[in-house]
Amino acid sequence: MARLLKEKLRDDVRVTVVDKKNMHLFPPSLIWVMTGEKEPDDIMAPLEGLRRHGIEFIQAEVKAIDPDNRRVDTSRGSLEYDYLVVALGSEPRPELMDADDTVCAPWTVSGALKCRELLSRVRGKSKVLVGAWSWPYKCPPAPFEAAFILKYLFSAVRGVPVEVTVAHFWQKPMEPFGPKMVSAFEAFLDRYGVEFRGGLRVVRARGGVAEFEGGEKLEYDVGVFAPPHTPPKPVAESPLASEKLGGYMEVDKVTLRHPKYREVFGVGDIISPSLGIGMAGVFAHFEGEYVATQIVDEIRGVYSGSDYNRSGICVMDLGFVGAAVYCDFADKIMGRSEYPDCAILGGMKAFRVFKYAFERLWFARWL
Ligand SMILES: Cc1cc2nc3c(=O)[nH]c(=O)nc-3n(C[C@H](O)[C@H](O)[C@H](O)COP(=O)(O)OP(=O)(O)OC[C@H]3O[C@@H](n4cnc5c(N)ncnc54)[C@H](O)[C@@H]3O)c2cc1C
């Protein structure tokens, strides 16, 4: 969004990006850090790169957002704005899991490296349990993608008899995406020999035993979980947060502006609960393009760029093959339909290549 604004408005605008980290992470590739196909520095790029494009980058922690006074307080001073775009994401919080060191959560770089270490010890008959601790979590299909890639790693690469089970609070695989996706994922599970246990809410995973609400227990050697997520504090504690959304930011579903503070937009995971959709980078991407379009239109009085593309495309590396899921969320977001309108493309090896290529394209285009 910062790049698009600067490209369209040039010297009419001063664009500042504030991030507490100095590196931009591409999280879809964390799964490859877990399996060892990539190292952490392969999937990051310095945010400093934005400066080449005339964008100011300040590495600082946002401490507070004060929309009444159009001010953001950071660890390196306060900033004023005409427009604010909040894109602080959702924080993976593995420390909130009641779990010991038999469990890892590849939703962060350190979590992915911990998974790699635990999984590297799996050399004989074992059980790997993959699950999601609570909702919301980033990338709803990711636990399934992780399960397939692990099954591939053990059966096709290491040749060891490892049982891989997905235990999820959904009754059926990918349930909120509708019947078409459920059957597509059931077919993948069946084909690649991954077991699915639905309707299970995990409460504890220690010493190789996962316990679920209602008392059910499953034994495992390694547990791989999507951890609990929380909204970042400066948003949760600001007037932008909504209590009914658990502290995430509320936006108008058509404009992505805050309903009260019209010069404040939200993009990405921070607004996914408000839109009633899962957290995915593809949504953040299209939302960013649309917000840039609106700001350019407001400043220049000309339409430029994109309308709001409410579709999601997720390309998954299932190990054995790649697959792509395309869903149009327009009717779901606007409350006209219970499910998004989805199609599954795949599985073909070609989609694995596409996933690799997209990561490279992402860094080349934006940083
Ligand atoms: C394992 C995994 C696999 C995934 N796979 C896919 C996929 O295949 N396809 C897909 O579309 N999506 C995928 N996603 C989801 C996708 O990565 C996220 O939805 C996307 O990154 C959200 O973008 P965002 O800008 O909202 O938040 P983020 O990418 O989390 O960025 C938020 C930024 O805000 C910064 N920040 C946070 N708090 C502060 C603060 N107080 N002060 C300053 N800076 C702060 C952070 O440092 C960060 O750089 C995956 C995620 C994971 C974890």
The ligand as an SDF file (V2000), in Angstrom:
LIG
                    3D

 53 58  0  0  0  0  0  0  0  0999 V2000
    2.4220  -20.4950    8.9220 C   0  0  0  0  0  0  0  0  0  0  0  0
    1.6560  -19.4600    8.1440 C   0  0  0  0  0  0  0  0  0  0  0  0
    1.2840  -19.7170    6.8290 C   0  0  0  0  0  0  0  0  0  0  0  0
    0.5570  -18.7770    6.1080 C   0  0  0  0  0  0  0  0  0  0  0  0
    0.2320  -19.0570    4.8060 N   0  0  0  0  0  0  0  0  0  0  0  0
   -0.4850  -18.1530    4.0910 C   0  0  0  0  0  0  0  0  0  0  0  0
   -0.8190  -18.3970    2.7240 C   0  0  0  0  0  0  0  0  0  0  0  0
   -0.4480  -19.4090    2.1280 O   0  0  0  0  0  0  0  0  0  0  0  0
   -1.5630  -17.4730    2.0720 N   0  0  0  0  0  0  0  0  0  0  0  0
   -1.9990  -16.3210    2.6810 C   0  0  0  0  0  0  0  0  0  0  0  0
   -2.6770  -15.5120    2.0460 O   0  0  0  0  0  0  0  0  0  0  0  0
   -1.6840  -16.0580    3.9800 N   0  0  0  0  0  0  0  0  0  0  0  0
   -0.9480  -16.9360    4.6900 C   0  0  0  0  0  0  0  0  0  0  0  0
   -0.6180  -16.6680    5.9880 N   0  0  0  0  0  0  0  0  0  0  0  0
   -1.2060  -15.4920    6.6620 C   0  0  0  0  0  0  0  0  0  0  0  0
   -0.4770  -14.1990    6.3510 C   0  0  0  0  0  0  0  0  0  0  0  0
    0.8900  -14.3440    6.5750 O   0  0  0  0  0  0  0  0  0  0  0  0
   -1.0540  -13.0900    7.2160 C   0  0  0  0  0  0  0  0  0  0  0  0
   -2.4510  -13.0880    7.1000 O   0  0  0  0  0  0  0  0  0  0  0  0
   -0.4960  -11.7480    6.7650 C   0  0  0  0  0  0  0  0  0  0  0  0
    0.8950  -11.7130    7.0230 O   0  0  0  0  0  0  0  0  0  0  0  0
   -1.2020  -10.6060    7.4670 C   0  0  0  0  0  0  0  0  0  0  0  0
   -0.6020   -9.4030    7.1210 O   0  0  0  0  0  0  0  0  0  0  0  0
   -0.7080   -8.1810    8.1160 P   0  0  0  0  0  0  0  0  0  0  0  0
    0.0250   -7.0840    7.4270 O   0  0  0  0  0  0  0  0  0  0  0  0
   -2.0980   -7.9590    8.5400 O   0  0  0  0  0  0  0  0  0  0  0  0
    0.0770   -8.6280    9.4190 O   0  0  0  0  0  0  0  0  0  0  0  0
    1.5920   -9.0860    9.6130 P   0  0  0  0  0  0  0  0  0  0  0  0
    2.1250   -9.7190    8.3940 O   0  0  0  0  0  0  0  0  0  0  0  0
    1.6010   -9.8570   10.8960 O   0  0  0  0  0  0  0  0  0  0  0  0
    2.3600   -7.7200    9.8140 O   0  0  0  0  0  0  0  0  0  0  0  0
    2.1560   -6.9390   10.9650 C   0  0  0  0  0  0  0  0  0  0  0  0
    3.3750   -6.0870   11.1610 C   0  0  0  0  0  0  0  0  0  0  0  0
    3.1160   -5.1960   12.2530 O   0  0  0  0  0  0  0  0  0  0  0  0
    4.2740   -5.1420   13.0720 C   0  0  0  0  0  0  0  0  0  0  0  0
    3.8300   -4.7790   14.4160 N   0  0  0  0  0  0  0  0  0  0  0  0
    2.9690   -5.4480   15.2140 C   0  0  0  0  0  0  0  0  0  0  0  0
    2.7920   -4.7680   16.3760 N   0  0  0  0  0  0  0  0  0  0  0  0
    3.5580   -3.6500   16.2820 C   0  0  0  0  0  0  0  0  0  0  0  0
    3.7840   -2.5480   17.1490 C   0  0  0  0  0  0  0  0  0  0  0  0
    3.2160   -2.4400   18.3370 N   0  0  0  0  0  0  0  0  0  0  0  0
    4.6370   -1.5780   16.7380 N   0  0  0  0  0  0  0  0  0  0  0  0
    5.2400   -1.6370   15.5000 C   0  0  0  0  0  0  0  0  0  0  0  0
    5.0470   -2.6720   14.6500 N   0  0  0  0  0  0  0  0  0  0  0  0
    4.2210   -3.6500   15.0370 C   0  0  0  0  0  0  0  0  0  0  0  0
    4.8910   -6.5260   12.9900 C   0  0  0  0  0  0  0  0  0  0  0  0
    6.2660   -6.4680   13.2920 O   0  0  0  0  0  0  0  0  0  0  0  0
    4.6080   -6.8950   11.5410 C   0  0  0  0  0  0  0  0  0  0  0  0
    5.6760   -6.5640   10.6930 O   0  0  0  0  0  0  0  0  0  0  0  0
    0.1740  -17.5600    6.7260 C   0  0  0  0  0  0  0  0  0  0  0  0
    0.5790  -17.2840    8.0310 C   0  0  0  0  0  0  0  0  0  0  0  0
    1.3240  -18.2110    8.7390 C   0  0  0  0  0  0  0  0  0  0  0  0
    1.7640  -17.8850   10.1270 C   0  0  0  0  0  0  0  0  0  0  0  0
  1  2  1  0
  2  3  1  0
  2 52  2  0
  3  4  2  0
  4  5  1  0
  4 50  1  0
  5  6  2  0
  6  7  1  0
  6 13  1  0
  7  8  2  0
  7  9  1  0
  9 10  1  0
 10 11  2  0
 10 12  1  0
 12 13  2  0
 13 14  1  0
 14 15  1  0
 14 50  1  0
 15 16  1  0
 16 17  1  0
 16 18  1  0
 18 19  1  0
 18 20  1  0
 20 21  1  0
 20 22  1  0
 22 23  1  0
 23 24  1  0
 24 25  2  0
 24 26  1  0
 24 27  1  0
 27 28  1  0
 28 29  2  0
 28 30  1  0
 28 31  1  0
 31 32  1  0
 32 33  1  0
 33 34  1  0
 33 48  1  0
 34 35  1  0
 35 36  1  0
 35 46  1  0
 36 37  1  0
 36 45  1  0
 37 38  2  0
 38 39  1  0
 39 40  1  0
 39 45  2  0
 40 41  1  0
 40 42  2  0
 42 43  1  0
 43 44  2  0
 44 45  1  0
 46 47  1  0
 46 48  1  0
 48 49  1  0
 50 51  2  0
 51 52  1  0
 52 53  1  0
M  END
$$$$
